Amino acid sequence: RKAVDAAVARLRNAAALFAIDPAAQCTPGPVVLTSPVLGLGTPPAATGAKSDGHEDIEASYEFTCVDGFRAGFVEVGLFEAFSRLKRIEVQAVTRKGQIKATLKRPATRLTLAR
């Protein structure tokens, strides 16, 4: 339970997990974590799903930016926060279009289309 609590605490720290290009002047906003088995978000009875012993935590992060269009990159701190994490699949939408990328250790920077 201590390991789960520590992981949830790390997931709630948006500023440590995502550093947006300082040119955009962003500040972290709400973080929403959902995991029925951990009692985060939707209660287990509401989903109707049966557990197979493997559960996910869904996380949603919001940032408020003075000029989000100036963001050229996002430094992703998930590898540092979760040492066993090997790969991150990224999907993002920018004003220039959609981005689909895979970050693998040691790469931590997601370049945004300009």
Salt bridges, closest charged atoms under 4 A:
ASP5 OD1 - ARG1 NE 3.48
ASP21 OD2 - ARG114 NH2 3.52
ASP56 OD1 - HIS54 NE2 3.16
GLU75 OE2 - ARG109 NE 2.54
GLU89 OE2 - ARG87 NE 2.81
